[in-house]
């Protein structure tokens, strides 16, 4: 009898330990850092498919979007931040909030679907943003670009979706060199970062976007392969993003996997361990 009581107590203690661990992990993920795995090539070559990073939620303070989202497509699990913290949605201010800065690499919730996106913040409230022949204009001034050489990668299926990259040099064949032009762009506040060019396309020439008050304009660094603020939400794009939709800032890559899964450690890219995001 005493043995059964001891076993029962052991099980209870184990369950309590697991519950406490999950609570601590949940608080940590909600208040401090959120893990994020790069699923697409829209931020190349700043971020590659398979980069794993932590999003700094303390950078801009907290809104309902700071609550965790849990999506496991294979199991049909789709729990958004609004399911956890929807009661705080629509608030005008962020708790302990601070304004994001131009050039920051930011994770935000898509205003319609609730999916997490990661892009570079280009336009602040009140800014006029336009693309003309692939050149970014901010408040009617061309943002300077310098030649950055070429970004070269292997033409092959990438990441869990198995999508091959687009190449400036056309259809090169499996295993061939996929080339893109690289430029170093310097924003008005002095932040420099690389952008890639594949070729002239519709998104290289746009009308003027005026960023509404309390909202922000985002672009992918891989400009010709990015769904971002150039496409309105009504057309399944991102449009401008409200401050409350921002999750946090991406500061550093922890590790990176070139394979189909981040668990395939033999495919990890050793040159990207703890790499600072610029």
VEXMIDREN-80070 format. One record per residue (C-alpha): x negated, y negated, z; residue in three letters; residue number from 1. Coordinates in steps of 0.1 Angstrom, whole numbers, always signed. Layout:
BEGIN
+-------+-------+-------+------+-----+
|  east | north |    up | rest |  nr |
+-------+-------+-------+------+-----+
|     X |     Y |     Z |  ALA | NUM |
...
+-------+-------+-------+------+-----+
END
This chain:
BEGIN
+-------+-------+-------+------+-----+
|  east | north |    up | rest |  nr |
+-------+-------+-------+------+-----+
|    +0 |    +0 |    +0 |  UNK |   1 |
|   -28 |   -24 |    +9 |  UNK |   2 |
|   -45 |   -15 |   -23 |  UNK |   3 |
|   -14 |   -25 |   -44 |  UNK |   4 |
|   -12 |   -57 |   -24 |  UNK |   5 |
|   -48 |   -65 |   -31 |  UNK |   6 |
|   -43 |   -58 |   -68 |  UNK |   7 |
|   -12 |   -81 |   -69 |  UNK |   8 |
|   -32 |  -109 |   -52 |  UNK |   9 |
|   -60 |  -104 |   -77 |  UNK |  10 |
|   -36 |  -107 |  -106 |  UNK |  11 |
|   -20 |  -139 |   -91 |  UNK |  12 |
|   -55 |  -154 |   -86 |  UNK |  13 |
|   -64 |  -146 |  -122 |  UNK |  14 |
|   -32 |  -162 |  -136 |  UNK |  15 |
|   -38 |  -193 |  -114 |  UNK |  16 |
|   -73 |  -196 |  -127 |  UNK |  17 |
|   -61 |  -194 |  -163 |  UNK |  18 |
|   -34 |  -219 |  -157 |  UNK |  19 |
|   -58 |  -243 |  -141 |  UNK |  20 |
|   -83 |  -239 |  -169 |  UNK |  21 |
|   -56 |  -246 |  -195 |  UNK |  22 |
|   -44 |  -277 |  -175 |  UNK |  23 |
|   -79 |  -291 |  -173 |  UNK |  24 |
|   -85 |  -284 |  -210 |  UNK |  25 |
|   -52 |  -301 |  -218 |  UNK |  26 |
|   -61 |  -332 |  -198 |  UNK |  27 |
|   -96 |  -333 |  -213 |  UNK |  28 |
|   -82 |  -331 |  -248 |  UNK |  29 |
|   -55 |  -356 |  -242 |  UNK |  30 |
|   -76 |  -383 |  -225 |  UNK |  31 |
|  -111 |  -379 |  -237 |  UNK |  32 |
|  -120 |  -359 |  -269 |  UNK |  33 |
|  -101 |  -340 |  -295 |  UNK |  34 |
|  -118 |  -314 |  -317 |  UNK |  35 |
|  -115 |  -319 |  -354 |  UNK |  36 |
|  -126 |  -297 |  -383 |  UNK |  37 |
|  -130 |  -314 |  -417 |  UNK |  38 |
|  -107 |  -295 |  -441 |  UNK |  39 |
|  -112 |  -315 |  -474 |  UNK |  40 |
|  -138 |  -334 |  -493 |  UNK |  41 |
|  -122 |  -369 |  -492 |  UNK |  42 |
|  -150 |  -383 |  -469 |  UNK |  43 |
|  -180 |  -368 |  -487 |  UNK |  44 |
|  -209 |  -373 |  -484 |  UNK |  45 |
|  -204 |  -389 |  -449 |  UNK |  46 |
|  -184 |  -358 |  -438 |  UNK |  47 |
|  -185 |  -324 |  -455 |  UNK |  48 |
|  -159 |  -297 |  -456 |  UNK |  49 |
|  -166 |  -276 |  -426 |  UNK |  50 |
|  -180 |  -303 |  -403 |  UNK |  51 |
|  -168 |  -299 |  -367 |  UNK |  52 |
|  -166 |  -330 |  -345 |  UNK |  53 |
|  -150 |  -344 |  -315 |  UNK |  54 |
|  -128 |  -375 |  -318 |  UNK |  55 |
|  -134 |  -402 |  -291 |  UNK |  56 |
|   -99 |  -410 |  -278 |  UNK |  57 |
|  -113 |  -436 |  -253 |  UNK |  58 |
|  -126 |  -458 |  -281 |  UNK |  59 |
|   -92 |  -476 |  -287 |  UNK |  60 |
|   -72 |  -467 |  -257 |  UNK |  61 |
|   -41 |  -445 |  -257 |  UNK |  62 |
|    -7 |  -443 |  -274 |  UNK |  63 |
|   +17 |  -414 |  -280 |  UNK |  64 |
|    -6 |  -402 |  -308 |  UNK |  65 |
|   -33 |  -395 |  -281 |  UNK |  66 |
|   -13 |  -365 |  -270 |  UNK |  67 |
|   -25 |  -332 |  -286 |  UNK |  68 |
|   -10 |  -317 |  -318 |  UNK |  69 |
|   -10 |  -279 |  -322 |  UNK |  70 |
|    -7 |  -265 |  -357 |  UNK |  71 |
|   -14 |  -228 |  -365 |  UNK |  72 |
|    +1 |  -222 |  -400 |  UNK |  73 |
|    -4 |  -185 |  -399 |  UNK |  74 |
|   +17 |  -182 |  -367 |  UNK |  75 |
|   +42 |  -209 |  -378 |  UNK |  76 |
|   +33 |  -231 |  -348 |  UNK |  77 |
|   +38 |  -268 |  -355 |  UNK |  78 |
|   +39 |  -290 |  -324 |  UNK |  79 |
|   +31 |  -326 |  -330 |  UNK |  80 |
|   +21 |  -354 |  -306 |  UNK |  81 |
|   +57 |  -368 |  -308 |  UNK |  82 |
|   +69 |  -334 |  -294 |  UNK |  83 |
|   +47 |  -339 |  -263 |  UNK |  84 |
|   +49 |  -377 |  -259 |  UNK |  85 |
|   +76 |  -390 |  -283 |  UNK |  86 |
|   +91 |  -410 |  -254 |  UNK |  87 |
|   +61 |  -434 |  -258 |  UNK |  88 |
|   +65 |  -438 |  -296 |  UNK |  89 |
|   +72 |  -473 |  -308 |  UNK |  90 |
|   +53 |  -490 |  -280 |  UNK |  91 |
|   +38 |  -523 |  -290 |  UNK |  92 |
|    +6 |  -518 |  -269 |  UNK |  93 |
|   -20 |  -491 |  -263 |  UNK |  94 |
|   -30 |  -483 |  -227 |  UNK |  95 |
|   -65 |  -496 |  -221 |  UNK |  96 |
|   -64 |  -506 |  -258 |  UNK |  97 |
|   -91 |  -522 |  -279 |  UNK |  98 |
|   -90 |  -531 |  -316 |  UNK |  99 |
|  -107 |  -507 |  -341 |  UNK | 100 |
|  -134 |  -523 |  -362 |  UNK | 101 |
|  -139 |  -524 |  -399 |  UNK | 102 |
|  -161 |  -495 |  -411 |  UNK | 103 |
|  -151 |  -472 |  -382 |  UNK | 104 |
|  -144 |  -436 |  -392 |  UNK | 105 |
|  -110 |  -430 |  -377 |  UNK | 106 |
|   -86 |  -401 |  -371 |  UNK | 107 |
|   -49 |  -410 |  -372 |  UNK | 108 |
|   -16 |  -393 |  -375 |  UNK | 109 |
|    +1 |  -395 |  -409 |  UNK | 110 |
|   +30 |  -419 |  -404 |  UNK | 111 |
|   +55 |  -395 |  -420 |  UNK | 112 |
|   +42 |  -359 |  -417 |  UNK | 113 |
|   +24 |  -362 |  -384 |  UNK | 114 |
|    -6 |  -344 |  -398 |  UNK | 115 |
|   -41 |  -356 |  -387 |  UNK | 116 |
|   -61 |  -376 |  -413 |  UNK | 117 |
|   -97 |  -389 |  -411 |  UNK | 118 |
|  -107 |  -419 |  -432 |  UNK | 119 |
|  -128 |  -451 |  -430 |  UNK | 120 |
|  -111 |  -483 |  -418 |  UNK | 121 |
|  -114 |  -509 |  -445 |  UNK | 122 |
|   -86 |  -534 |  -441 |  UNK | 123 |
|   -76 |  -553 |  -409 |  UNK | 124 |
|   -42 |  -570 |  -403 |  UNK | 125 |
|   -38 |  -599 |  -427 |  UNK | 126 |
|   -65 |  -587 |  -451 |  UNK | 127 |
|   -60 |  -586 |  -489 |  UNK | 128 |
|   -74 |  -554 |  -503 |  UNK | 129 |
|   -78 |  -545 |  -540 |  UNK | 130 |
|   -98 |  -521 |  -562 |  UNK | 131 |
|  -110 |  -534 |  -595 |  UNK | 132 |
|  -129 |  -511 |  -618 |  UNK | 133 |
|  -139 |  -490 |  -588 |  UNK | 134 |
|  -152 |  -520 |  -568 |  UNK | 135 |
|  -136 |  -528 |  -535 |  UNK | 136 |
|  -124 |  -564 |  -530 |  UNK | 137 |
|  -116 |  -577 |  -495 |  UNK | 138 |
|   -99 |  -611 |  -493 |  UNK | 139 |
|  -107 |  -617 |  -530 |  UNK | 140 |
|  -144 |  -611 |  -525 |  UNK | 141 |
|  -162 |  -581 |  -541 |  UNK | 142 |
|  -178 |  -558 |  -515 |  UNK | 143 |
|  -215 |  -554 |  -526 |  UNK | 144 |
|  -227 |  -520 |  -537 |  UNK | 145 |
|  -263 |  -508 |  -543 |  UNK | 146 |
|  -274 |  -477 |  -562 |  UNK | 147 |
|  -277 |  -447 |  -539 |  UNK | 148 |
|  -288 |  -421 |  -564 |  UNK | 149 |
|  -267 |  -390 |  -567 |  UNK | 150 |
|  -249 |  -365 |  -545 |  UNK | 151 |
|  -255 |  -330 |  -557 |  UNK | 152 |
|  -237 |  -299 |  -545 |  UNK | 153 |
|  -230 |  -264 |  -558 |  UNK | 154 |
|  -199 |  -259 |  -578 |  UNK | 155 |
|  -181 |  -231 |  -558 |  UNK | 156 |
|  -150 |  -226 |  -537 |  UNK | 157 |
|  -153 |  -246 |  -505 |  UNK | 158 |
|  -137 |  -243 |  -470 |  UNK | 159 |
|  -108 |  -222 |  -460 |  UNK | 160 |
|   -87 |  -235 |  -489 |  UNK | 161 |
|  -113 |  -223 |  -514 |  UNK | 162 |
|  -111 |  -255 |  -535 |  UNK | 163 |
|  -141 |  -263 |  -558 |  UNK | 164 |
|  -154 |  -299 |  -559 |  UNK | 165 |
|  -148 |  -323 |  -587 |  UNK | 166 |
|  -179 |  -333 |  -607 |  UNK | 167 |
|  -190 |  -364 |  -626 |  UNK | 168 |
|  -208 |  -341 |  -651 |  UNK | 169 |
|  -176 |  -321 |  -660 |  UNK | 170 |
|  -170 |  -284 |  -658 |  UNK | 171 |
|  -204 |  -271 |  -649 |  UNK | 172 |
|  -194 |  -235 |  -642 |  UNK | 173 |
|  -196 |  -215 |  -610 |  UNK | 174 |
|  -229 |  -219 |  -592 |  UNK | 175 |
|  -239 |  -249 |  -613 |  UNK | 176 |
|  -249 |  -284 |  -600 |  UNK | 177 |
|  -220 |  -306 |  -593 |  UNK | 178 |
|  -231 |  -342 |  -595 |  UNK | 179 |
|  -215 |  -375 |  -583 |  UNK | 180 |
|  -228 |  -410 |  -583 |  UNK | 181 |
|  -236 |  -424 |  -549 |  UNK | 182 |
|  -235 |  -461 |  -539 |  UNK | 183 |
|  -243 |  -478 |  -506 |  UNK | 184 |
|  -214 |  -502 |  -498 |  UNK | 185 |
|  -218 |  -530 |  -473 |  UNK | 186 |
|  -186 |  -543 |  -457 |  UNK | 187 |
|  -182 |  -580 |  -446 |  UNK | 188 |
|  -192 |  -572 |  -410 |  UNK | 189 |
|  -225 |  -556 |  -421 |  UNK | 190 |
|  -215 |  -519 |  -418 |  UNK | 191 |
|  -231 |  -500 |  -446 |  UNK | 192 |
|  -220 |  -465 |  -458 |  UNK | 193 |
|  -222 |  -444 |  -489 |  UNK | 194 |
|  -193 |  -439 |  -513 |  UNK | 195 |
|  -191 |  -415 |  -542 |  UNK | 196 |
|  -179 |  -420 |  -578 |  UNK | 197 |
|  -167 |  -392 |  -601 |  UNK | 198 |
|  -153 |  -413 |  -630 |  UNK | 199 |
|  -128 |  -440 |  -639 |  UNK | 200 |
|   -92 |  -432 |  -629 |  UNK | 201 |
|   -60 |  -448 |  -619 |  UNK | 202 |
|   -69 |  -454 |  -583 |  UNK | 203 |
|  -100 |  -474 |  -593 |  UNK | 204 |
|   -77 |  -503 |  -603 |  UNK | 205 |
|   -49 |  -513 |  -580 |  UNK | 206 |
|   -27 |  -543 |  -572 |  UNK | 207 |
|   -34 |  -564 |  -541 |  UNK | 208 |
|   -24 |  -548 |  -508 |  UNK | 209 |
|   -17 |  -573 |  -480 |  UNK | 210 |
|   -22 |  -555 |  -447 |  UNK | 211 |
|    +8 |  -561 |  -423 |  UNK | 212 |
|    +3 |  -574 |  -388 |  UNK | 213 |
|    -5 |  -545 |  -364 |  UNK | 214 |
|   -14 |  -522 |  -392 |  UNK | 215 |
|   -47 |  -510 |  -409 |  UNK | 216 |
|   -58 |  -500 |  -444 |  UNK | 217 |
|   -79 |  -468 |  -448 |  UNK | 218 |
|  -100 |  -454 |  -477 |  UNK | 219 |
|  -119 |  -421 |  -482 |  UNK | 220 |
|  -156 |  -424 |  -489 |  UNK | 221 |
|  -151 |  -400 |  -518 |  UNK | 222 |
|  -130 |  -426 |  -535 |  UNK | 223 |
|  -119 |  -406 |  -565 |  UNK | 224 |
|  -108 |  -376 |  -544 |  UNK | 225 |
|   -89 |  -392 |  -515 |  UNK | 226 |
|   -53 |  -396 |  -506 |  UNK | 227 |
|   -54 |  -428 |  -486 |  UNK | 228 |
|   -38 |  -462 |  -481 |  UNK | 229 |
|   -39 |  -469 |  -519 |  UNK | 230 |
|    -9 |  -446 |  -522 |  UNK | 231 |
|   +23 |  -456 |  -504 |  UNK | 232 |
|   +41 |  -433 |  -480 |  UNK | 233 |
|   +71 |  -431 |  -503 |  UNK | 234 |
|   +48 |  -415 |  -530 |  UNK | 235 |
|   +34 |  -390 |  -504 |  UNK | 236 |
|    +4 |  -411 |  -497 |  UNK | 237 |
|    -8 |  -427 |  -465 |  UNK | 238 |
|    +0 |  -464 |  -469 |  UNK | 239 |
|   -10 |  -487 |  -441 |  UNK | 240 |
|   -12 |  -472 |  -406 |  UNK | 241 |
|    +2 |  -487 |  -374 |  UNK | 242 |
|   -21 |  -491 |  -344 |  UNK | 243 |
|    +0 |  -466 |  -324 |  UNK | 244 |
|    -7 |  -438 |  -350 |  UNK | 245 |
|   -45 |  -440 |  -344 |  UNK | 246 |
|   -59 |  -411 |  -324 |  UNK | 247 |
|   -95 |  -422 |  -320 |  UNK | 248 |
|  -130 |  -427 |  -335 |  UNK | 249 |
|  -153 |  -401 |  -350 |  UNK | 250 |
|  -188 |  -407 |  -338 |  UNK | 251 |
|  -209 |  -376 |  -341 |  UNK | 252 |
|  -208 |  -342 |  -359 |  UNK | 253 |
|  -214 |  -313 |  -335 |  UNK | 254 |
|  -221 |  -287 |  -361 |  UNK | 255 |
|  -211 |  -278 |  -396 |  UNK | 256 |
|  -201 |  -246 |  -414 |  UNK | 257 |
|  -206 |  -241 |  -452 |  UNK | 258 |
|  -184 |  -209 |  -451 |  UNK | 259 |
|  -147 |  -202 |  -450 |  UNK | 260 |
|  -146 |  -202 |  -412 |  UNK | 261 |
|  -164 |  -222 |  -385 |  UNK | 262 |
|  -169 |  -189 |  -367 |  UNK | 263 |
|  -192 |  -178 |  -395 |  UNK | 264 |
|  -223 |  -190 |  -377 |  UNK | 265 |
|  -247 |  -177 |  -404 |  UNK | 266 |
|  -233 |  -204 |  -427 |  UNK | 267 |
|  -239 |  -233 |  -403 |  UNK | 268 |
|  -258 |  -262 |  -417 |  UNK | 269 |
|  -288 |  -268 |  -394 |  UNK | 270 |
|  -294 |  -303 |  -407 |  UNK | 271 |
|  -260 |  -315 |  -394 |  UNK | 272 |
|  -262 |  -306 |  -357 |  UNK | 273 |
|  -253 |  -336 |  -336 |  UNK | 274 |
|  -255 |  -359 |  -367 |  UNK | 275 |
|  -244 |  -395 |  -361 |  UNK | 276 |
|  -215 |  -406 |  -383 |  UNK | 277 |
|  -222 |  -438 |  -401 |  UNK | 278 |
+-------+-------+-------+------+-----+
END
